[in-house]
Amino acid sequence: MKKTVLIISALLVVLSLSACQTTTTFYLGAKADEEGVINLATAQTGQQLWQDLYVTVDYNLSTSGNILDIDGALSFSDSPRINFTGVRDLKLKLFLLDQNMRVVEYFDIARTLSTNLDDQTIFSKTMKIKSDAVAMTFGYEGSFVDSEPEGSGQIVWKLPKRDTN
């Protein structure tokens, strides 16, 4: 009986640890929209801006060989500020793309910790990039909430499209 409890406990620990692992291949091969894509070979240095309906990313980018350094701030565009009262767990992602606009690598680079739409989320990341990465774009997923008593809101995302085949 004691041995059975020990085996079951060990299995539960293994299962719970494997559930905590993040999947790093989910978007590999997904196709990015051309809008907002930055060519790594011609990327400008200094302060840059990437903006969408919901988020604004002010960033500095530098590359040296296969090393990419990016730092900046994630903030919210006018649309969510007008329509919602807060943000819930928004994640900013950086997608590295091949010549066919397909994702070859991606990274979570920022995650909101505050619910206040006026706050900025500062980020800084250094990463090795694969040789077939020739471009990059940003993406995000999260939700905005309003002050309605039932806690209504809206889930938002801008992510590369995965093939459904």
trRosetta pair geometry for C-beta under 8 A, 3 or more apart (Angstrom, degrees):
i j d omega theta_ij theta_ji phi_ij phi_ji
1 4 5.7 -53 -150 32 31 112
1 5 6.6 30 153 -16 64 104
2 5 5.9 -53 -151 36 32 111
2 6 6.4 34 150 -20 64 107
3 6 5.6 -55 -149 36 32 114
3 7 6.4 32 153 -19 66 105
4 7 5.8 -53 -147 36 31 110
4 8 6.3 28 155 -16 65 107
5 8 5.8 -55 -145 40 30 109
5 9 6.1 34 154 -22 64 108
6 9 5.7 -54 -146 36 28 113
6 10 6.4 30 154 -20 63 106
7 10 5.7 -53 -148 35 30 111
7 11 6.4 31 153 -18 64 105
8 11 5.7 -54 -149 37 32 112
8 12 6.4 33 153 -19 65 105
9 12 5.8 -55 -150 35 31 111
9 13 6.5 32 153 -20 64 104
10 13 5.7 -53 -150 34 32 112
10 14 6.4 31 153 -17 65 106
11 14 5.7 -55 -147 38 32 111
11 15 6.2 30 156 -17 66 108
12 15 5.7 -55 -143 40 31 110
12 16 6.2 28 159 -18 65 107
13 16 6.0 -58 -146 38 27 107
13 17 6.3 25 157 -16 63 108
14 17 5.9 -58 -148 38 28 109
14 18 6.3 23 157 -15 64 109
15 18 5.9 -57 -144 39 30 107
15 19 6.4 34 155 -24 64 106
16 19 5.6 -51 -148 32 33 114
16 20 6.9 34 152 -22 62 103
17 20 5.8 -55 -156 29 36 113
17 21 7.4 48 147 -35 62 93
18 21 5.7 -34 -159 6 44 117
23 26 4.8 86 112 -44 118 102
24 106 8.0 -177 -165 63 70 80
25 28 4.8 -43 -159 9 67 126
26 162 7.9 -73 161 -80 69 140
27 30 4.5 -61 -166 13 72 132
27 95 6.8 -90 132 -115 143 114
27 103 4.8 -24 136 94 95 167
27 106 5.3 14 69 6 131 152
27 159 6.9 -115 -109 -180 129 108
27 160 5.7 102 -165 57 112 115
27 162 6.8 -116 -125 -74 54 101
28 103 5.6 -127 -119 102 31 99
28 104 6.9 44 -139 -136 83 24
28 105 7.7 19 -101 -79 91 31
28 106 7.7 -142 -68 5 63 103
29 102 5.5 -18 -145 -173 37 115
29 103 6.4 -40 22 58 20 83
29 162 7.4 62 92 -135 88 75
29 163 7.0 -54 133 4 110 110
30 102 6.9 145 71 -152 29 66
30 103 4.8 16 52 11 82 122
30 159 7.4 -18 144 149 156 88
30 160 3.6 121 122 116 114 115
30 161 5.9 172 -170 79 96 28
30 162 4.5 -55 -102 -82 103 61
30 163 7.5 -152 -110 -12 55 66
31 100 7.7 -68 -116 134 94 87
31 101 5.5 52 -158 110 76 100
31 102 5.8 -38 -92 -95 62 66
31 103 7.8 -124 -67 -10 18 82
31 160 5.8 172 78 -171 26 101
31 161 5.4 -24 61 61 85 87
31 163 7.6 77 -7 -56 104 79
32 37 6.3 118 119 -85 129 113
32 95 5.9 161 -80 108 134 145
32 97 5.5 -80 19 -92 137 137
32 101 4.9 -128 54 178 84 93
32 102 7.6 -176 3 -94 83 16
32 103 6.6 109 -40 -57 102 84
32 137 5.2 147 -172 35 146 144
32 139 7.9 -121 -122 -59 104 121
32 160 4.3 -58 -78 -100 65 104
32 161 8.0 163 -87 16 23 69
33 36 7.1 48 91 37 100 100
33 37 7.7 -160 99 -39 54 103
33 101 8.0 -155 54 -178 3 136
33 137 7.8 171 62 -177 70 169
33 160 7.6 -158 -6 -110 64 60
33 161 7.9 77 -48 -9 79 102
34 37 5.6 -71 -160 6 45 127
34 101 6.6 -66 -81 -107 70 146
36 50 5.9 81 -155 -153 104 103
36 52 7.2 -3 -84 -73 153 95
36 137 5.3 88 114 -143 94 108
36 138 6.8 -83 158 39 127 82
37 97 6.7 -42 -141 33 118 154
37 101 6.9 -72 -98 -121 156 99
37 135 5.1 19 176 167 107 133
37 136 7.2 154 -157 78 65 30
37 137 4.7 -53 -101 -67 62 113
38 43 5.3 59 161 -104 112 102
38 48 7.8 47 -108 171 147 156
38 50 7.7 -81 -39 -83 121 121
38 61 7.5 122 137 20 156 175
38 135 6.2 157 80 -162 44 78
38 136 5.2 -22 61 63 97 82
38 137 6.7 154 11 -81 77 56
39 42 4.6 27 91 40 118 96
39 43 6.4 -159 87 -51 55 72
39 134 6.8 -22 -149 150 73 82
39 135 5.2 -44 -104 -102 45 92
40 43 5.4 -21 -139 -17 33 121
40 63 6.0 82 -175 -56 99 162
40 68 7.5 -70 -135 -99 122 123
40 129 7.7 -165 -129 122 161 167
40 133 6.7 62 -14 130 156 87
40 134 5.8 -149 31 -177 108 34
40 135 5.9 -147 -14 -92 85 29
40 136 6.2 82 -67 -10 96 98
41 134 6.7 -15 -20 -162 103 83
43 61 5.5 -69 158 106 134 135
43 63 6.8 92 56 -5 130 120
43 136 7.9 17 -83 32 139 112
44 48 6.3 141 75 -82 103 114
44 61 7.7 86 79 59 52 107
45 60 7.3 30 -170 -165 65 84
45 61 6.9 -128 -115 78 52 66
45 62 5.7 41 -121 -94 105 84
46 60 6.6 -72 177 -125 13 89
47 58 6.5 -11 -164 -175 97 94
47 59 7.6 143 -150 79 52 27
47 60 6.1 -42 -88 -79 47 83
48 58 7.4 158 80 -157 45 48
48 59 5.4 -30 64 70 94 77
48 60 7.0 141 13 -96 87 32
48 61 6.2 -12 15 5 139 107
49 56 7.0 -23 -161 -169 94 94
49 57 7.2 146 -157 81 45 57
49 58 5.8 -17 -101 -103 74 65
49 59 7.8 152 -89 23 27 72
50 56 7.5 156 85 -160 52 47
50 57 4.4 -7 60 58 98 107
50 59 6.9 0 8 15 104 118
50 137 7.9 154 -148 -157 144 62
50 138 5.2 123 122 13 153 133
51 55 7.4 -158 -143 102 50 51
51 56 4.7 -3 -111 -113 89 79
51 57 7.3 -161 -73 26 47 65
51 77 6.3 107 -165 -89 98 120
52 55 5.4 23 50 51 103 73
52 56 7.7 -159 31 -73 60 45
52 77 6.8 -133 81 -24 51 143
52 138 7.9 -135 -24 90 123 112
52 140 7.6 -165 49 23 149 120
52 158 5.6 -103 -154 -20 163 166
53 77 6.2 -156 158 68 25 152
53 79 5.1 0 172 13 80 159
54 76 6.7 -48 171 -147 62 81
54 77 5.7 173 172 31 8 110
54 79 6.1 -76 -89 73 52 119
54 80 5.4 63 -143 -35 78 118
54 140 7.1 -134 88 79 122 140
54 144 7.7 -141 -143 -39 120 129
54 156 5.2 121 -71 149 166 157
54 158 7.5 -176 36 -17 115 117
55 74 6.2 -25 -165 -164 118 93
55 75 7.3 141 -159 80 67 37
55 76 6.1 -54 -108 -112 54 50
55 77 6.2 -62 -16 -15 5 95
55 90 7.4 170 -80 163 127 142
55 92 7.0 174 177 -97 161 106
55 138 7.9 -117 97 131 129 134
55 140 5.5 89 -1 -9 152 163
56 74 7.5 144 79 -159 52 46
56 75 5.0 -22 65 70 101 87
56 76 6.9 61 16 142 89 3
56 77 5.3 125 -37 -71 96 76
57 72 6.0 71 177 117 80 142
57 73 7.5 172 -150 84 50 44
57 74 5.7 -16 -103 -102 78 67
57 75 8.0 169 -83 26 33 65
57 92 6.8 131 -93 -150 123 141
57 138 5.5 166 4 -83 159 172
58 72 5.1 -172 97 -167 55 110
58 73 5.1 3 56 52 100 90
58 75 7.3 19 1 10 101 110
59 70 5.7 -2 -175 -170 125 95
59 71 6.7 160 -151 86 76 32
59 72 3.1 -76 -100 -45 64 153
59 73 7.7 -164 -73 25 60 48
60 69 8.0 -19 111 118 90 93
60 70 7.1 167 83 -149 54 49
60 71 5.5 -7 53 60 98 81
60 72 6.1 166 11 -68 63 90
61 68 7.3 -22 -162 -168 90 92
61 69 7.2 151 -157 85 41 61
61 70 5.2 -3 -105 -104 74 85
62 68 7.6 160 86 -155 45 49
62 69 4.8 -5 60 58 91 106
62 70 8.0 -178 26 -73 58 48
63 67 6.8 155 -156 85 55 55
63 68 5.2 -17 -103 -103 84 70
63 69 7.5 -170 -79 22 36 71
63 129 7.9 -37 -132 19 111 139
64 67 5.0 -13 65 62 83 106
64 69 7.8 22 8 -4 99 106
66 128 5.5 29 130 -160 103 78
66 129 5.4 -148 -172 57 74 71
66 130 7.7 37 -155 -96 117 5
66 131 6.8 -50 -105 -77 122 66
67 126 6.5 -3 -172 -173 100 96
67 127 7.5 160 -151 84 56 34
67 128 6.2 -38 -96 -99 61 57
67 129 7.5 168 -99 8 12 87
68 96 8.0 -178 4 -91 162 124
68 126 7.2 168 86 -152 48 50
68 127 5.5 -17 60 63 94 82
68 128 7.9 138 17 -121 80 10
68 129 5.1 56 -13 -32 118 123
68 136 7.8 129 -156 -60 157 151
69 125 7.6 175 -149 91 46 47
69 126 5.0 -11 -103 -104 77 84
70 94 6.7 140 54 -98 162 157
70 109 6.8 -27 92 -146 124 150
70 123 7.6 2 116 113 91 104
70 124 7.4 -178 97 -145 51 42
70 125 5.5 -5 61 58 89 87
70 126 8.0 169 23 -82 59 41
71 122 7.8 9 -175 -180 89 83
71 123 6.5 -165 -143 101 54 59
71 124 3.9 5 -109 -108 104 81
71 125 7.4 164 -79 17 62 53
72 122 7.6 -159 111 -147 29 57
72 123 6.2 -6 60 58 63 87
72 124 8.0 143 10 -79 44 59
73 120 4.4 -2 -174 178 119 126
73 121 6.7 145 -159 71 63 42
73 122 5.4 -30 -100 -98 80 60
73 123 7.3 160 -94 17 30 75
74 90 7.8 -165 148 108 139 117
74 92 5.0 -142 -94 -41 145 149
74 110 4.7 170 -11 109 137 156
74 112 7.3 -111 100 -70 129 84
74 120 6.6 148 71 -165 47 68
74 121 4.3 -15 57 59 105 100
74 123 6.6 47 -15 -8 102 118
75 119 7.9 -160 -121 106 79 36
75 120 4.7 -37 -78 -106 96 84
75 121 7.6 177 -70 20 48 69
76 80 4.9 -78 -177 64 126 125
76 81 6.0 141 113 -49 116 91
76 87 6.8 -156 -74 -57 139 137
76 117 4.9 -65 48 -165 155 85
76 118 7.9 -76 40 -76 112 24
77 80 6.6 96 63 16 70 90
77 81 7.4 -134 106 -1 39 101
78 81 5.5 -71 -152 43 38 114
78 82 6.0 32 159 -21 77 109
79 82 6.1 -62 -149 35 26 106
79 83 6.2 -9 168 7 64 118
80 83 6.1 -74 -133 54 31 93
80 84 5.0 -32 -168 35 76 116
80 87 7.0 39 164 -78 146 99
80 117 5.9 -161 119 -135 106 131
80 144 5.1 -147 -142 -104 112 152
80 156 7.9 -92 -81 -10 119 160
81 84 7.6 -49 -85 54 11 74
81 117 5.2 166 -98 139 73 139
81 118 7.7 79 -116 -71 114 69
83 144 7.3 68 97 123 97 148
83 146 7.4 -75 149 -84 63 115
83 154 7.9 -5 128 14 126 138
84 87 7.4 90 117 -69 137 60
84 117 6.8 139 91 -69 95 142
84 144 3.8 -62 -113 161 174 120
84 145 6.2 106 -166 68 112 28
84 146 5.2 -108 -132 -76 63 74
84 153 6.7 57 -130 -137 121 87
84 154 7.2 -116 -77 29 128 102
85 117 7.5 -146 170 -12 23 123
85 145 6.5 -53 60 101 84 74
85 146 5.2 98 6 -143 97 43
85 147 4.6 66 -16 -44 159 90
86 115 4.1 4 -166 165 121 99
86 116 6.8 -41 -123 -83 83 27
86 117 6.4 -141 -116 -36 31 91
86 144 6.9 160 89 -160 44 65
86 145 4.9 -14 68 59 95 98
86 146 7.9 178 27 -85 75 21
87 90 5.3 -44 176 -14 122 120
87 112 5.4 -26 113 126 128 170
87 114 7.7 57 60 99 106 64
87 115 5.8 -176 57 -152 59 49
87 116 7.7 -35 25 63 95 19
87 117 5.8 124 -23 -86 102 73
87 142 6.4 23 -175 140 98 135
87 143 7.5 145 -162 89 57 46
87 144 5.5 -39 -105 -106 61 69
87 145 7.4 177 -93 16 12 81
88 115 6.5 11 -81 -119 60 95
88 142 6.6 172 82 177 56 94
88 143 4.7 -20 62 76 103 95
88 144 7.1 170 15 -100 81 17
88 145 5.6 64 -24 -23 116 113
88 153 7.0 42 12 157 125 171
89 111 7.1 -13 -154 -171 63 98
89 112 6.5 -162 -116 63 16 96
89 142 5.4 -171 101 -137 57 96
89 143 6.8 23 59 32 85 87
90 111 7.2 170 87 -151 47 52
90 112 4.6 46 46 2 87 123
90 140 6.0 12 -179 -179 98 117
90 141 7.2 -178 -147 94 61 33
90 142 2.8 -78 -101 -21 64 170
90 143 7.4 -157 -73 25 79 37
90 156 7.9 -4 -115 67 110 104
91 108 5.5 -46 -174 -140 117 109
91 110 7.3 160 -158 88 48 54
91 111 5.0 -12 -106 -103 74 85
91 112 7.9 -114 -66 8 39 76
91 140 6.3 169 85 -150 51 67
91 141 5.7 -5 52 58 96 77
91 142 6.1 156 9 -61 60 100
92 108 7.4 110 76 -162 50 61
92 109 5.5 -59 102 66 97 86
92 110 4.0 14 42 55 119 98
92 111 7.3 -145 20 -67 73 41
92 121 7.4 172 -1 86 127 132
92 123 7.1 -121 71 -29 132 159
92 138 6.4 -25 -170 -165 94 110
92 139 7.7 146 -161 81 50 41
92 140 5.2 -26 -103 -97 55 98
93 106 5.6 15 177 178 114 113
93 107 6.7 159 -157 81 69 41
93 108 5.7 -45 -100 -100 76 51
93 109 6.7 128 -130 9 23 85
93 138 6.8 139 78 -164 55 58
93 139 4.6 -23 65 68 107 89
93 140 6.5 179 15 -82 81 40
93 141 7.6 24 -11 5 119 90
93 159 7.3 40 49 -112 141 90
94 106 6.5 171 86 -153 51 65
94 107 4.9 -6 54 57 98 93
94 109 4.9 52 -15 -25 109 132
94 125 7.3 -162 10 70 146 147
94 136 6.2 -7 -176 -169 92 119
94 137 7.9 164 -155 85 52 32
94 138 6.1 -34 -101 -105 58 64
94 139 8.0 176 -81 25 15 76
95 103 5.0 -69 -163 -114 110 105
95 105 7.7 156 -159 88 47 50
95 106 4.7 -16 -107 -104 64 105
95 136 6.4 154 82 -156 53 63
95 137 5.2 -15 60 62 104 78
95 138 7.3 164 15 -106 85 13
95 139 5.7 45 -21 -3 119 117
95 160 5.9 138 -140 -26 165 123
96 103 7.0 91 68 -153 51 63
96 104 5.5 -65 104 62 94 88
96 105 4.3 7 48 60 121 92
96 106 6.7 -159 17 -76 73 51
96 129 5.7 -178 -130 -142 157 109
96 130 7.0 140 118 34 142 92
96 133 3.9 -20 168 -135 118 131
96 135 7.5 147 -161 83 52 44
96 136 5.3 -29 -103 -98 56 86
97 101 5.4 -13 -173 -142 135 37
97 102 6.3 133 -153 62 78 30
97 103 6.1 -49 -97 -91 68 42
97 104 6.6 128 -136 6 17 90
97 133 6.6 94 55 -144 30 71
97 134 6.8 -63 95 58 73 69
97 135 4.3 -29 65 73 110 93
97 136 6.4 179 11 -86 89 29
97 137 6.6 35 -23 4 128 97
98 101 7.4 -66 68 4 62 14
98 102 5.1 -12 39 58 106 88
98 104 5.1 96 -44 -42 94 123
98 132 4.8 -11 -111 151 104 102
98 133 6.7 -76 -79 -98 55 37
98 134 6.3 60 -155 16 34 98
98 135 7.9 -32 62 30 6 89
99 132 7.8 -89 -8 -174 84 83
99 134 5.4 36 -71 32 68 148
99 135 8.0 115 -96 -2 36 108
101 135 7.3 -27 -104 65 60 139
103 106 5.7 -12 -167 -43 124 113
103 160 5.2 -174 -38 42 120 166
104 130 5.4 -114 138 59 126 138
104 132 5.4 -178 -117 90 164 104
104 133 5.3 -142 65 -77 131 82
105 127 8.0 173 140 149 138 137
105 129 6.6 -164 51 -139 149 69
105 130 5.7 155 -29 0 128 112
105 133 6.2 -44 26 -76 112 132
106 139 7.9 -23 -147 38 131 123
107 125 6.4 154 134 168 146 158
107 127 6.0 -127 -54 -72 157 159
108 111 6.6 17 169 -52 118 103
109 123 4.9 85 151 171 88 150
109 125 4.9 -99 -130 -11 98 146
110 121 4.8 124 179 122 121 122
110 122 7.8 -171 -121 96 121 18
110 123 3.9 -94 -75 -60 104 136
111 121 7.1 -151 76 -168 24 151
112 115 7.7 103 144 -85 122 33
112 119 7.6 115 -149 90 99 115
112 121 5.3 -112 -97 -60 59 141
112 142 6.9 60 21 -132 122 158
113 121 7.0 133 11 -113 80 108
114 119 4.2 19 77 53 149 165
114 121 7.6 -163 26 -74 96 90
115 145 7.7 -26 -162 40 114 120
116 119 4.4 88 82 -14 103 108
117 144 7.9 40 -89 -134 117 108
129 133 4.6 -93 172 55 113 146
130 133 5.0 109 64 -17 77 102
133 136 7.3 35 177 -67 111 84
137 160 7.9 120 71 -62 126 98
138 158 7.9 43 111 95 75 117
139 157 7.5 21 175 -179 96 78
139 158 5.2 -145 -142 101 70 73
139 159 4.6 88 -177 -103 138 55
139 160 6.7 -85 -71 -16 153 70
140 156 7.4 11 106 113 104 96
140 157 6.5 -154 98 -138 58 50
140 158 5.7 34 41 42 77 88
140 159 7.7 -130 52 -62 27 80
141 155 7.8 5 -170 -179 81 91
141 156 7.3 -174 -141 97 43 55
141 157 4.1 10 -106 -109 82 101
141 158 7.9 -156 -66 30 61 46
141 159 6.3 6 -57 -49 108 123
142 155 7.5 -162 112 -149 27 63
142 156 6.3 -10 67 60 66 86
142 157 7.6 141 16 -80 47 69
143 153 5.4 79 165 126 105 130
143 154 6.5 179 -153 91 77 38
143 155 4.6 -39 -96 -100 97 59
143 156 6.7 147 -104 14 39 73
144 153 5.4 -169 97 -167 50 104
144 154 5.3 -2 55 55 93 86
144 156 6.5 31 -5 -6 100 121
145 151 6.4 -34 -152 -168 120 69
145 152 7.4 144 -150 94 69 35
145 153 3.7 -56 -102 -85 53 132
146 152 5.9 -13 45 81 104 82
146 153 5.9 173 2 -92 71 66
148 151 6.7 -118 85 -22 83 14
148 152 4.7 7 58 26 139 100
